[in-house]
Amino acid sequence: MITSRRPVGPRFPMMLVAIVCFAFSPHIAHAQTSATPPASGSSGKAAPGWKPAPEPEHKLANEIPDTTLLLQVGTEKVTVREYIRRFYSSYPEQRPDTDSLGRLQFMQTLENGMVLARVARDRNRPLDFAERASMREHTDRVLSNVLYKRSVLDSVVVTDADLRELHSMLSTEIRLREMAFRNRALAEQVRDLLVAKKMTWESAYKQYNQLASKSADGDAGWVKRTTGDPIMAEQVFRLQKGEISNPWQDSNGVHLVQCTDTRVVTPPPFGVVAPRLREMMRAPRMGDRTETISRLLRDRIEMVYDTANVVWTANQFQETMKISSTGGAPVISLGAQMPRFDLADTSKVLARFKGGRFTLAQFVEAYRSVNPVARPAVNTPDRLRQQIDAVVLEPQRALLAAERGYAKDPLAVEWIEKRREELMVDRLFQDSVQNYVSVSESDARRFYEQHRAQYITYPKVRYAVMAFSTQGAADSVVAQLKAGARLDQFVRADSIARRPRRGSIREMRANEEGQTFHTQLFQDLKPGELLLNGPDEKGDYLVLQSLDFDPGHQLSFEEAYSMVDSALQNQRADELLDAFLARQRKKIPILRRDDLLQRFTLRDPSLSASQN
């Protein structure tokens, strides 16, 4: 596939999305059956060393109250507080800078969105069949989210006394060793053997552990009460020396932990760690409440998992995200591609319930719809069951929310109406702007000639990578490569001989910064040169060879036509949208206070809330 440097400029669908997003309220993440609200990744942890960008703590000398009116379109008003909330609720990649120009740009975007929403409401066009279906799906999602917020998030209360008790436990550190299992039954069986002294920890770890560790017995070193997963801390920090925890479960599997030693330390000041302690206490309680709701709903519909199919399916998946470093900044790599399933396998039933069943095909369809960055890991049976619950139980969560009266909750009403308004704005844009956009071939050719320099492919490297379990095997291949062989020949030989796959042949473009081997392929290695790396944490050795380099080339008009046509349509749609907005502004009373935009601190309210 040819990739080019496209002309700079917003695509008109994205422009509309930006306007709509800025004008509307954000959604709470969809409730999951885990101990914490869903995170955008398998672990939900930030990259090592990551910290929020520093924000000014001082107040401006002439700072205005957050109730001050900044913008009014018709009867709709935006105060300082609402401006800040909408600013940080907008898509980060489309959010302007926080300087004076950025604030002014965002004010204009807000006004545009509010004008479009006002016109759409006035026209009040009935929703069509597809839009009504979208509204039903959205309503279920909203009710499910409100159920999670009211019955889980808002119901968890941590008192100052709770925090003080937890703080007293910070005066002790414990040394732990840990092993993990794919299912609870095996973990309970192994624990019984350990407690009865019919098996040593070392032999059990060697035979059953499924958790990657650099030690021979799963030693995790000295652990503080504030270190690691809150659920783990809740389970293990009351253990005495030599005691073994009951099996406990998180998204990584089922765990057993043994306390091997304890020591007394000086705890940090209460005021410093209180926010972290509150989070630690809330997480397991929210997990319990979430699982209680899921269990209630599973019982209602008599839902039963097909264990064999769940285990088989989980084994086909890999971790969705990995954080690694080659000596520089941490690199976040998305996991392997979605596994490919034979048609016969897609009919496997993962769960059965009253009146229906949930197949692998249905799961794959739902899983693919999630952005890869936010896609949760499903490479263990327990993780997969959580995501099966998330899909199958959503209609039931909506019904439970309605039973509890949450359909009339102000938050639910707002989100549902905002979605209806969003659909109306989208149709307004289609009818009043997009339907009038047309581009002739002569216009496209003229645009191409004016922007030829922007239609050049990115430089590209074709390379091969291969893994070896021993240094001797890796050195043998390296010697043959230095003698003139190519690594892709070894990869193909494995394929022809139907040997277990040890390597692959791939391509990478210069614009894919952050991908594994990008620096080596585009800065260090020339075609034919190779790199031997290892051993890694599993004892494997990796051989990487650059095969071919394509510096990029000029695209012909025919090759670039679809991109030229899209860019030109975007440009004309922007012009038509600006003209449409200008006409509508004359009909609507608008009040703007641009002079006040520098008189308040623009700080993410979620960061402020997390420190309370």
Protein Blocks (a to p, Z undefined) as FASTA:
>chain_A
ZZddddedddfklmmmmmmmmmpccddddddfbfbdcdedjkopacehiacddddfbdcf
klccfkbcfbdghjbccdfklmmmmmmmpcfklpccfbfklmmmmmmmmmmmmmmmmmmm
mnopacdfklmmmmmmmmmmmmmmmmmmmmmmmmpccdfklmmmmmmmmmpccddddddd
fbfklmmmmmmmmmnopacfklmmmmmoccdcfbfnopgbjadfkgcjfklmmmmmmcce
hiacdddddfkbccddddfbdcddddddfklmmmmmmmmmmmmmmmmmmmmmmmmmmmmn
opacdfklmmmmmmmpccfbdcddehiacddddddddddddfklmmpcfbdcehiacdfk
lmmmmmmmpcfklpccfkbfklmmmmmmmmmmmmmmmmmmmmnopmmgmklmmmmmmmmm
mmmmmmmmmmmmmmmgccdfklmmmmmmmmmmmmccdddddddddddfbfklmmmmmmmm
mnopafklmmmmmmmnopacfbdcddddfklghiahklmmmmmpcghiacdedddfkopa
cddddfbdcebiaddfklmmmmmmmmmmmmmmmmmmmmmmmmmmmmpccdddfklmmmcc
cddfklmmmmZZ
